Amino acid sequence: MPTLNIDENINRLQITIEQMTQEVFRLQGMLKTFTDLKKAGVDNIELPNQGLEKIEEDSTQENPE
């Protein structure tokens, strides 16, 4: 008969909640930054073309699925 370890599930859920909380904090920080930029009158930020591919590569490898 299959079993379910309660302690393992509690620990796994606590870790997941902590990771999700950190992600929410990160997103709130980004939102605050962009909101403040908008209040300051910034509509667009020009990014250099050089090196943009490297940034996109790194961000896709951060959370591989």
C-alpha positions, 0 to 999 in steps of 0.5 A, a space after each residue: 500500500 502506498 504511504 505518504 510521509 507527513 513531515 516530508 510534505 510539510 517541509 516541501 510545502 514550507 519550502 515552496 511557500 518561502 520560494 513563492 514569497 521571495 518571488 512575490 517580493 521580487 515582483 513587487 520591487 520590479 512593480 515599484 521601480 516601474 511605477 516610480 519611473 512612470 511617475 517621474 515621466 519616463 515612458 521608454 528606456 532605450 536598451 543597447 542592442 549589443 549584449 541583449 542576446 546574452 541577457 535573454 539567454 541567462 534569463 531563460 536558463 534561470 528557471 528551466 522547465 
